[in-house]
Every structure is written in structure tokens, then in C-alpha cells.
Amino acid sequence: MADPAKVALEAELEQLELEEREISLRRRHLHERIDRGFPNESLLEEEKRVSTARRELHARIDVLRARLELMD
């Protein structure tokens, strides 16, 4: 039988990875808009906010992966 704590961590990791894919797509679109023309202040602020959120997600994902690895 599967360890309930491990199952919960795997589910959380799956959700965070989904969020990361979505936010990475948003970031790519922002970078394309910035690269195509003259970026304005709000576009640059949005890119900064999205990039920060993406880095935070990566950190959380890394922690979950490490915890799961310790459970194996």
C-alpha cells in the first residue's frame, strides 16, 4: 500500500509542475512581446512579477523532489 504522505507530496508536485508550465508559457509570451517592440513600464513590471513567481515555484518544486527522493 502506498504511503499517504508520499502520495500527497506527489499530488502537490504534480500541481506545482502544472502551474510552472502555465507560468513559463506566460513568461515566454511576455518575452516575445518585449523582444518584438518597445516594452512599456507595465509590461516590464509584469515580466518581473511572473519571473519571480516562476523562480519561487521552481524552488518549491525542488524541495518537493528532494523530499520525495528521501522517501524512496
C-alpha positions as CSV (number, residue, x, y, z in Angstrom):
1,M,0.0,0.0,0.0
2,A,1.2,3.5,-0.9
3,D,2.4,5.8,1.8
4,P,-0.3,8.5,2.2
5,A,2.4,11.2,2.9
6,K,4.2,10.3,-0.3
7,V,1.0,10.3,-2.3
8,A,0.1,13.7,-1.0
9,L,3.6,15.1,-1.9
10,E,3.4,13.6,-5.4
11,A,0.0,15.2,-5.9
12,E,1.3,18.5,-4.7
13,L,4.4,18.2,-7.0
14,E,2.1,17.4,-10.0
15,Q,0.0,20.5,-9.3
16,L,3.1,22.7,-8.9
17,E,4.6,21.4,-12.2
18,L,1.3,22.2,-13.9
19,E,1.4,25.8,-12.5
20,E,5.1,26.0,-13.6
21,R,4.2,25.1,-17.2
22,E,1.5,27.7,-17.3
23,I,3.6,30.5,-15.8
24,S,6.5,29.6,-18.1
25,L,4.2,29.9,-21.1
26,R,3.1,33.3,-19.8
27,R,6.7,34.4,-19.3
28,R,7.6,33.2,-22.8
29,H,4.7,35.3,-24.3
30,L,5.9,38.3,-22.3
31,H,9.4,37.9,-23.6
32,E,8.2,37.6,-27.1
33,R,6.2,40.9,-26.7
34,I,9.3,42.6,-25.2
35,D,11.6,41.3,-28.0
36,R,9.2,42.4,-30.8
37,G,8.8,46.0,-29.9
38,F,9.2,48.8,-27.4
39,P,8.4,47.4,-24.0
40,N,6.5,49.7,-21.7
41,E,6.7,50.0,-17.9
42,S,3.7,47.8,-17.2
43,L,4.9,45.0,-19.5
44,L,8.3,45.0,-17.8
45,E,6.7,45.0,-14.3
46,E,4.5,42.1,-15.3
47,E,7.6,40.2,-16.7
48,K,9.4,40.8,-13.4
49,R,6.4,39.6,-11.3
50,V,6.0,36.5,-13.5
51,S,9.7,35.7,-13.4
52,T,9.8,36.0,-9.6
53,A,6.7,33.7,-9.3
54,R,8.4,31.2,-11.6
55,R,11.6,31.2,-9.6
56,E,9.6,30.7,-6.4
57,L,7.7,27.8,-8.0
58,H,11.0,26.2,-9.1
59,A,12.3,26.4,-5.5
60,R,9.1,24.7,-4.1
61,I,9.3,22.0,-6.8
62,D,13.0,21.4,-6.0
63,V,12.1,21.0,-2.3
64,L,9.3,18.5,-3.0
65,R,11.5,16.5,-5.3
66,A,14.2,16.3,-2.6
67,R,11.7,15.2,0.0
68,L,10.3,12.5,-2.3
69,E,13.8,11.3,-3.1
70,L,14.4,10.8,0.6
71,M,11.2,8.7,0.8
72,D,12.4,6.2,-1.8
